[in-house]
Amino acid sequence: MHILCRSPRISVARMIGLCACLLVLFGAGQLLCAAPTTPVAAPSGEDFGQYLVDHQSDLAPFFNDHLEDLIRKAMPMVWGLLAWITIITLVVGFPLDLVLARGFTPFFAPAYAKMKRAVFYAGGRLLLGLLVMGLMAAAVFLCLSLVHAGIILLVVGIILFLVMVATQVGWLAYLFRMNVGSAIIFFVIIFGAQVIVFILVASSLLVGQPPVLTYRFVNQTLAPELQSEVESTNQELAAIKKANDETKAKIAGLQAQIAKDTTEAENLNKKIESKKNSEGYLFQQIAKLEAQGNLSAAHDQYAAMLTKYPSGALAETVKTHLTQIETEIATQEAQKKQAEAEALAAAEAARADLLARAGRGEVSLSEMRQVLFGKSRADVSALFGQPTETASDRWGYAQQMIFNPMTKEKHGLTIVFADGKVQSVDYYYGRPK
């Protein structure tokens, strides 16, 4: 009230005229902003928006994968609309700032209530608004691709708003020589008027714009993205189908090749088996056994072959080989028997010689060891008879059978057994009978 009372020279007529100007200005603004806006007619054709609504569940994966990209692409359109609203607000607000600055300064600073200062203030406020809008647009451009773009833009907007408030308060205090409190009150009045203008302009522009903007965004941004995604998916599906067809063709070819190889292997096995069971193949195999000296096996297989092919082309040859093998086997048996008889006669002669020389005491200890080592008690008693002396592990023969070449003496024979076999032989020094 004190501030208002500082200007008693303001006449009632002047105040009435100021109020009338404000009413006329606000009324014109409302009429301008309330003017009907004819929306741009959407081009005829398919209702793509309705298509999106009808296929939400099918398109959900696409929107989930491309949500950030779609939001990023929609932001320029949204910011463009906000920029136009702000510019119109600033342009319309310029005369409003001029009227308010010229009309209200007499209440706050009557000494400086001049039109020139009001023009300076309104022009400076317009330039400041354009500068802030430009800085905000630059911040949007730079931060739009960042992860936390929303938070960053909010902080930048708050900082720019505070700078704008501080600048305008300082500008008012400087131009009209007001104190800070009066400048803040004056700024609040002007800012409130600007907000009202902004709301009126925004409500006017947004009456017909959202459907048009939505249609433009859907057809210019969303539809190409979706079509590109569909084309890419179709290309991938076509490539996958082509690869599957090629794989199926390769598998079919491999299966045919496997079947062919299996048939050839079976035919080859049949040929091999046929050759193995042929008369000539059997004869060759048996002839190899005969050449290796396995006459018994060769004889049996020749006999089996003759039974299998009694009238074969090689039947006579097989009979000849059978006769030769039988003759050779008989010869070998005779030779074996003769060799056994000769070996037995030689063993008997050697035994007789050993006994004769032992009776004369002419057998050496090493010779006796060689003859007796490993023999059983039965073998020893069959050779020399019953011992003169017996113990659990040794026998003693008093007959002087062993000659000691060192002492030129004759001794008896001591035989030591282990596990029933002769383990060692030594001189026997017992008394002879």
C-alpha positions as CSV (number, residue, x, y, z in Angstrom):
1,M,0.0,0.0,0.0
2,H,2.9,2.3,0.7
3,I,4.2,1.7,-2.7
4,L,0.9,2.5,-4.3
5,C,0.5,5.6,-2.3
6,R,3.8,7.0,-3.6
7,S,2.0,8.3,-6.7
8,P,-0.9,10.5,-5.5
9,R,-0.7,12.5,-8.7
10,I,-2.2,9.6,-10.7
11,S,-5.7,10.6,-11.6
12,V,-8.7,8.5,-11.6
13,A,-9.3,9.0,-15.3
14,R,-5.8,7.7,-16.0
15,M,-6.4,4.6,-14.1
16,I,-9.7,4.0,-15.8
17,G,-8.0,4.4,-19.2
18,L,-5.2,1.9,-18.3
19,C,-7.7,-0.7,-17.2
20,A,-9.7,-0.2,-20.4
21,C,-6.5,-0.7,-22.5
22,L,-5.8,-3.9,-20.6
23,L,-9.3,-5.2,-21.1
24,V,-9.2,-4.4,-24.9
25,L,-5.8,-6.1,-25.2
26,F,-6.9,-9.2,-23.4
27,G,-10.1,-9.3,-25.3
28,A,-8.3,-9.1,-28.6
29,G,-5.9,-11.8,-27.6
30,Q,-8.8,-14.1,-26.6
31,L,-10.6,-13.4,-29.9
32,L,-7.4,-14.1,-31.8
33,C,-6.6,-17.2,-29.9
34,A,-10.2,-18.4,-30.0
35,A,-10.3,-18.1,-33.8
36,P,-11.2,-21.5,-35.3
37,T,-8.2,-23.4,-36.6
38,T,-8.9,-25.6,-39.6
39,P,-7.0,-28.9,-39.2
40,V,-5.1,-30.2,-42.1
41,A,-7.0,-32.9,-43.8
42,A,-5.4,-36.3,-43.6
43,P,-4.7,-37.8,-47.0
44,S,-7.1,-40.4,-48.1
45,G,-6.0,-44.0,-47.8
46,E,-5.6,-46.7,-45.2
47,D,-6.2,-45.6,-41.6
48,F,-2.7,-46.6,-40.3
49,G,-3.5,-45.4,-36.8
50,Q,-6.5,-47.8,-36.7
51,Y,-4.2,-50.5,-38.0
52,L,-1.8,-49.9,-35.1
53,V,-4.7,-50.1,-32.6
54,D,-6.0,-53.3,-34.1
55,H,-2.6,-55.0,-34.1
56,Q,-1.1,-53.8,-30.7
57,S,-0.3,-57.3,-29.5
58,D,1.5,-58.2,-32.8
59,L,3.4,-54.9,-32.9
60,A,4.4,-54.9,-29.2
61,P,7.8,-56.5,-29.8
62,F,8.6,-53.8,-32.5
63,F,7.7,-50.9,-30.1
64,N,9.6,-52.5,-27.2
65,D,12.7,-52.8,-29.4
66,H,12.4,-49.3,-31.0
67,L,10.8,-47.3,-28.2
68,E,13.8,-45.1,-27.4
69,D,14.4,-44.5,-31.1
70,L,10.8,-43.5,-31.8
71,I,10.7,-41.2,-28.8
72,R,14.0,-39.6,-30.0
73,K,12.5,-39.1,-33.5
74,A,9.2,-37.7,-32.1
75,M,11.1,-35.1,-29.9
76,P,12.0,-32.7,-32.8
77,M,8.3,-32.5,-33.8
78,V,7.2,-31.9,-30.2
79,W,10.0,-29.3,-29.5
80,G,9.1,-27.6,-32.8
81,L,5.5,-27.2,-31.7
82,L,6.6,-25.8,-28.4
83,A,9.1,-23.5,-30.1
84,W,6.3,-22.1,-32.2
85,I,4.1,-21.6,-29.2
86,T,6.9,-19.9,-27.4
87,I,7.8,-17.6,-30.3
88,I,4.1,-16.6,-30.8
89,T,3.9,-16.0,-27.0
90,L,7.0,-13.8,-27.1
91,V,5.8,-11.8,-30.2
92,V,2.3,-11.4,-28.7
93,G,3.8,-10.6,-25.3
94,F,6.0,-7.8,-26.6
95,P,3.1,-5.3,-26.8
96,L,1.7,-6.7,-23.6
97,D,5.1,-6.1,-21.9
98,L,5.1,-2.6,-23.4
99,V,1.7,-1.7,-22.1
100,L,2.3,-3.2,-18.7
101,A,5.7,-1.5,-18.4
102,R,4.2,1.9,-19.4
103,G,1.0,1.4,-17.4
104,F,2.2,0.0,-14.1
105,T,5.5,1.8,-13.7
106,P,3.8,5.0,-12.5
107,F,2.7,3.0,-9.5
108,F,6.2,1.6,-8.8
109,A,8.5,4.3,-10.2
110,P,6.6,7.4,-11.4
111,A,9.7,9.4,-12.0
112,Y,10.9,6.9,-14.6
113,A,7.5,5.9,-16.2
114,K,8.6,6.8,-19.7
115,M,7.7,5.1,-23.0
116,K,11.3,4.9,-24.0
117,R,12.2,2.9,-21.0
118,A,9.1,0.7,-21.5
119,V,10.3,0.0,-25.1
120,F,13.8,-0.9,-23.8
121,Y,12.3,-3.2,-21.2
122,A,9.9,-5.0,-23.6
123,G,12.6,-5.3,-26.3
124,G,15.2,-6.6,-23.8
125,R,12.7,-9.1,-22.5
126,L,11.9,-10.3,-26.0
127,L,15.6,-10.8,-26.8
128,L,16.2,-12.6,-23.5
129,G,13.3,-14.9,-24.2
130,L,14.6,-15.7,-27.7
131,L,18.1,-16.3,-26.3
132,V,16.8,-18.6,-23.6
133,M,14.8,-20.5,-26.2
134,G,17.8,-20.9,-28.4
135,L,19.9,-22.1,-25.5
136,M,17.2,-24.6,-24.6
137,A,17.0,-25.8,-28.2
138,A,20.8,-26.3,-28.3
139,A,20.6,-28.2,-25.0
140,V,17.9,-30.5,-26.5
141,F,19.9,-31.0,-29.6
142,L,23.1,-31.9,-27.7
143,C,21.4,-34.1,-25.0
144,L,18.8,-35.9,-27.0
145,S,21.1,-38.9,-27.7
146,L,22.3,-39.2,-24.0
147,V,21.0,-41.9,-21.7
148,H,19.6,-39.4,-19.0
149,A,18.5,-36.7,-21.4
150,G,15.3,-35.9,-19.5
151,I,17.1,-35.3,-16.2
152,I,19.8,-33.2,-17.9
153,L,17.2,-31.1,-19.8
154,L,15.2,-30.5,-16.6
155,V,18.3,-29.2,-14.8
156,V,19.2,-27.0,-17.7
157,G,15.7,-25.6,-17.9
158,I,15.6,-24.8,-14.2
159,I,19.0,-23.0,-14.5
160,L,18.0,-21.0,-17.5
161,F,14.7,-20.0,-15.8
162,L,16.5,-18.8,-12.7
163,V,19.0,-16.9,-14.9
164,M,16.1,-15.4,-16.8
165,V,14.3,-14.3,-13.6
166,A,17.4,-12.8,-12.1
167,T,18.2,-11.0,-15.3
168,Q,14.7,-9.5,-15.7
169,V,14.6,-8.5,-12.0
170,G,17.9,-6.8,-12.4
171,W,16.8,-5.2,-15.7
172,L,13.7,-3.8,-14.1
173,A,15.6,-2.4,-11.1
174,Y,18.2,-0.8,-13.4
175,L,15.7,0.8,-15.9
176,F,13.1,2.1,-13.5
177,R,15.4,2.6,-10.5
178,M,13.2,0.3,-8.4
179,N,14.3,-1.6,-5.3
180,V,14.5,-5.4,-5.5
181,G,11.2,-6.0,-3.8
182,S,9.3,-3.7,-6.2
183,A,11.2,-5.3,-9.2
184,I,10.1,-8.8,-8.1
185,I,6.5,-7.8,-7.7
186,F,6.5,-6.1,-11.1
187,F,8.1,-9.2,-12.6
188,V,5.5,-11.5,-11.1
189,I,2.7,-9.4,-12.6
190,I,4.4,-9.4,-16.0
191,F,5.2,-13.2,-15.8
192,G,1.7,-14.0,-14.9
193,A,0.4,-12.1,-17.9
194,Q,2.9,-14.0,-20.1
195,V,1.7,-17.3,-18.7
196,I,-1.9,-16.4,-19.5
197,V,-0.9,-15.5,-23.1
198,F,1.1,-18.8,-23.4
199,I,-1.9,-20.8,-22.2
200,L,-4.2,-19.0,-24.7
201,V,-1.8,-19.4,-27.6
202,A,-1.1,-23.1,-26.7
203,S,-4.8,-23.9,-26.4
204,S,-5.5,-22.2,-29.7
205,L,-2.7,-24.0,-31.6
206,L,-3.3,-27.4,-30.0
207,V,-7.0,-27.5,-30.9
208,G,-6.4,-29.0,-34.3
209,Q,-2.8,-29.9,-34.2
210,P,-2.5,-33.1,-32.2
211,P,-4.4,-35.3,-34.7
212,V,-2.4,-33.8,-37.6
213,L,0.9,-34.2,-35.7
214,T,0.0,-37.7,-34.8
215,Y,-0.9,-38.5,-38.3
216,R,2.3,-36.9,-39.6
217,F,4.4,-38.7,-37.1
218,V,2.7,-42.1,-37.8
219,N,3.0,-41.7,-41.6
220,Q,6.4,-39.9,-41.8
221,T,8.3,-41.6,-39.0
222,L,6.5,-44.7,-37.6
223,A,5.2,-46.1,-40.9
224,P,8.6,-46.0,-42.6
225,E,10.3,-47.6,-39.6
226,L,7.7,-50.3,-39.4
227,Q,7.8,-50.9,-43.2
228,S,11.6,-51.1,-43.0
229,E,11.4,-53.5,-40.1
230,V,8.9,-55.6,-42.1
231,E,11.1,-55.6,-45.2
232,S,14.1,-56.5,-43.1
233,T,12.3,-59.3,-41.4
234,N,10.9,-60.5,-44.8
235,Q,14.5,-60.5,-46.2
236,E,15.8,-62.4,-43.2
237,L,12.9,-64.9,-43.5
238,A,13.6,-65.3,-47.2
239,A,17.3,-65.8,-46.5
240,I,16.5,-68.4,-43.8
241,K,14.0,-70.1,-46.1
242,K,16.6,-70.2,-48.9
243,A,19.2,-71.6,-46.5
244,N,16.7,-74.2,-45.2
245,D,15.9,-75.2,-48.8
246,E,19.6,-75.5,-49.6
247,T,20.2,-77.5,-46.5
248,K,17.3,-79.8,-47.3
249,A,18.6,-80.2,-50.8
250,K,22.1,-81.0,-49.4
251,I,20.6,-83.5,-46.9
252,A,18.6,-85.1,-49.7
253,G,21.7,-85.4,-51.8
254,L,23.7,-86.9,-48.9
255,Q,20.9,-89.3,-48.1
256,A,20.8,-90.4,-51.8
257,Q,24.6,-90.8,-51.8
258,I,24.5,-92.8,-48.6
259,A,21.9,-95.0,-50.0
260,K,23.9,-95.5,-53.1
261,D,27.1,-96.2,-51.1
262,T,25.2,-98.7,-48.9
263,T,23.9,-100.5,-51.9
264,E,27.4,-100.7,-53.5
265,A,28.9,-101.9,-50.2
266,E,26.2,-104.6,-49.9
267,N,26.9,-105.7,-53.5
268,L,30.6,-105.7,-52.8
269,N,30.1,-107.8,-49.6
270,K,28.0,-110.2,-51.6
271,K,30.8,-110.5,-54.2
272,I,33.4,-111.0,-51.5
273,E,31.3,-113.6,-49.8
274,S,30.7,-115.3,-53.1
275,K,34.4,-115.3,-53.8
276,K,35.1,-116.6,-50.3
277,N,32.7,-119.5,-50.9
278,S,34.0,-120.2,-54.4
279,E,36.0,-123.4,-55.1
280,G,39.1,-121.5,-56.3
281,Y,39.2,-119.2,-53.3
282,L,38.9,-122.1,-50.8
283,F,41.6,-124.0,-52.6
284,Q,44.0,-121.0,-52.4
285,Q,43.4,-120.6,-48.7
286,I,44.0,-124.3,-48.0
287,A,47.1,-124.3,-50.2
288,K,48.5,-121.5,-48.0
289,L,48.0,-123.6,-44.9
290,E,49.7,-126.6,-46.6
291,A,52.7,-124.4,-47.6
292,Q,53.0,-123.1,-44.1
293,G,53.4,-126.8,-42.8
294,N,50.0,-127.0,-41.1
295,L,49.3,-130.3,-42.7
296,S,46.6,-131.5,-40.2
297,A,44.4,-128.4,-40.8
298,A,45.0,-128.5,-44.6
299,H,44.0,-132.2,-44.6
300,D,40.7,-131.5,-42.8
301,Q,39.9,-128.5,-45.0
302,Y,40.7,-130.4,-48.2
303,A,38.4,-133.2,-47.1
304,A,35.6,-130.6,-46.3
305,M,36.1,-129.0,-49.7
306,L,35.9,-132.3,-51.5
307,T,32.7,-133.0,-49.6
308,K,31.3,-129.5,-50.6
309,Y,32.5,-129.7,-54.3
310,P,32.6,-133.5,-55.1
311,S,32.4,-132.8,-58.8
312,G,34.2,-129.5,-58.9
313,A,36.8,-128.5,-61.4
314,L,39.5,-128.9,-58.7
315,A,38.2,-132.2,-57.2
316,E,41.1,-134.3,-58.7
317,T,43.7,-131.8,-57.6
318,V,42.2,-131.8,-54.1
319,K,42.4,-135.6,-54.0
320,T,46.0,-135.5,-55.1
321,H,46.9,-133.0,-52.4
322,L,45.0,-135.2,-49.9
323,T,47.0,-138.2,-50.9
324,Q,50.3,-136.2,-50.7
325,I,49.4,-134.8,-47.3
326,E,48.4,-138.2,-45.9
327,T,51.7,-139.7,-47.2
328,E,53.7,-136.9,-45.6
329,I,51.8,-137.1,-42.3
330,A,52.4,-140.9,-42.2
331,T,56.1,-140.3,-43.0
332,Q,56.3,-137.7,-40.2
333,E,54.6,-140.0,-37.8
334,A,57.1,-142.8,-38.6
335,Q,60.0,-140.4,-38.2
336,K,58.6,-139.2,-34.9
337,K,58.2,-142.8,-33.6
338,Q,61.7,-143.6,-34.7
339,A,63.1,-140.5,-33.1
340,E,61.3,-141.4,-29.8
341,A,62.6,-144.9,-29.9
342,E,66.1,-143.7,-30.6
343,A,65.8,-141.1,-27.8
344,L,64.5,-143.8,-25.4
345,A,67.4,-146.1,-26.3
346,A,69.9,-143.3,-25.9
347,A,68.4,-142.5,-22.5
348,E,68.6,-146.2,-21.5
349,A,72.2,-146.4,-22.7
350,A,73.1,-143.2,-20.8
351,R,71.3,-144.6,-17.6
352,A,73.2,-147.9,-17.9
353,D,76.5,-146.0,-18.5
354,L,75.8,-143.8,-15.5
355,L,75.0,-146.8,-13.2
356,A,78.0,-148.6,-14.5
357,R,80.3,-145.7,-13.8
358,A,78.6,-145.0,-10.5
359,G,79.2,-148.6,-9.5
360,R,82.9,-148.0,-10.1
361,G,82.9,-144.6,-8.4
362,E,83.8,-142.7,-11.5
363,V,80.9,-140.1,-11.7
364,S,81.7,-136.5,-11.0
365,L,79.5,-134.4,-8.6
366,S,78.6,-131.9,-11.3
367,E,77.5,-134.7,-13.7
368,M,75.4,-136.2,-10.9
369,R,73.8,-132.9,-10.2
370,Q,72.9,-132.4,-13.9
371,V,71.3,-135.9,-14.0
372,L,69.3,-135.7,-10.7
373,F,68.3,-132.0,-10.4
374,G,64.5,-131.6,-10.5
375,K,63.7,-135.4,-10.2
376,S,61.3,-136.8,-7.7
377,R,62.0,-139.3,-4.9
378,A,60.4,-142.1,-7.1
379,D,62.8,-141.2,-10.0
380,V,65.8,-141.3,-7.7
381,S,64.8,-144.6,-6.1
382,A,64.1,-146.1,-9.5
383,L,67.6,-145.1,-10.6
384,F,69.7,-146.0,-7.5
385,G,67.3,-148.0,-5.3
386,Q,66.5,-147.4,-1.7
387,P,68.8,-144.9,0.2
388,T,71.1,-145.9,3.0
389,E,69.9,-143.0,5.2
390,T,66.7,-141.0,5.0
391,A,65.5,-137.8,6.5
392,S,62.6,-135.4,6.0
393,D,64.4,-133.5,3.3
394,R,67.4,-135.6,2.3
395,W,68.5,-139.0,1.3
396,G,72.0,-140.5,1.7
397,Y,73.6,-143.3,-0.4
398,A,76.7,-144.8,1.1
399,Q,77.8,-146.5,-2.1
400,Q,80.9,-144.7,-3.3
401,M,79.5,-143.4,-6.6
402,I,81.2,-139.9,-6.7
403,F,84.8,-139.2,-7.4
404,N,86.4,-136.1,-6.0
405,P,89.2,-135.1,-8.4
406,M,90.7,-132.8,-5.8
407,T,91.3,-135.4,-3.2
408,K,91.3,-138.4,-5.5
409,E,88.7,-140.0,-3.1
410,K,85.4,-141.7,-3.7
411,H,82.3,-140.7,-1.8
412,G,78.7,-141.6,-1.4
413,L,75.8,-139.3,-2.5
414,T,73.6,-136.9,-0.5
415,I,70.4,-135.7,-2.2
416,V,68.5,-132.8,-0.7
417,F,64.7,-132.4,-1.7
418,A,62.5,-129.3,-1.7
419,D,58.8,-129.5,-2.5
420,G,59.3,-133.2,-3.5
421,K,62.0,-132.4,-6.1
422,V,65.8,-132.7,-6.0
423,Q,67.1,-129.3,-5.0
424,S,70.8,-130.0,-4.5
425,V,73.4,-132.9,-4.6
426,D,76.5,-133.2,-2.5
427,Y,79.0,-135.7,-1.1
428,Y,77.9,-138.2,1.5
429,Y,80.4,-138.8,4.3
430,G,78.4,-141.4,6.2
431,R,80.0,-144.9,6.9
432,P,79.6,-147.3,4.0
433,K,77.8,-150.5,4.6
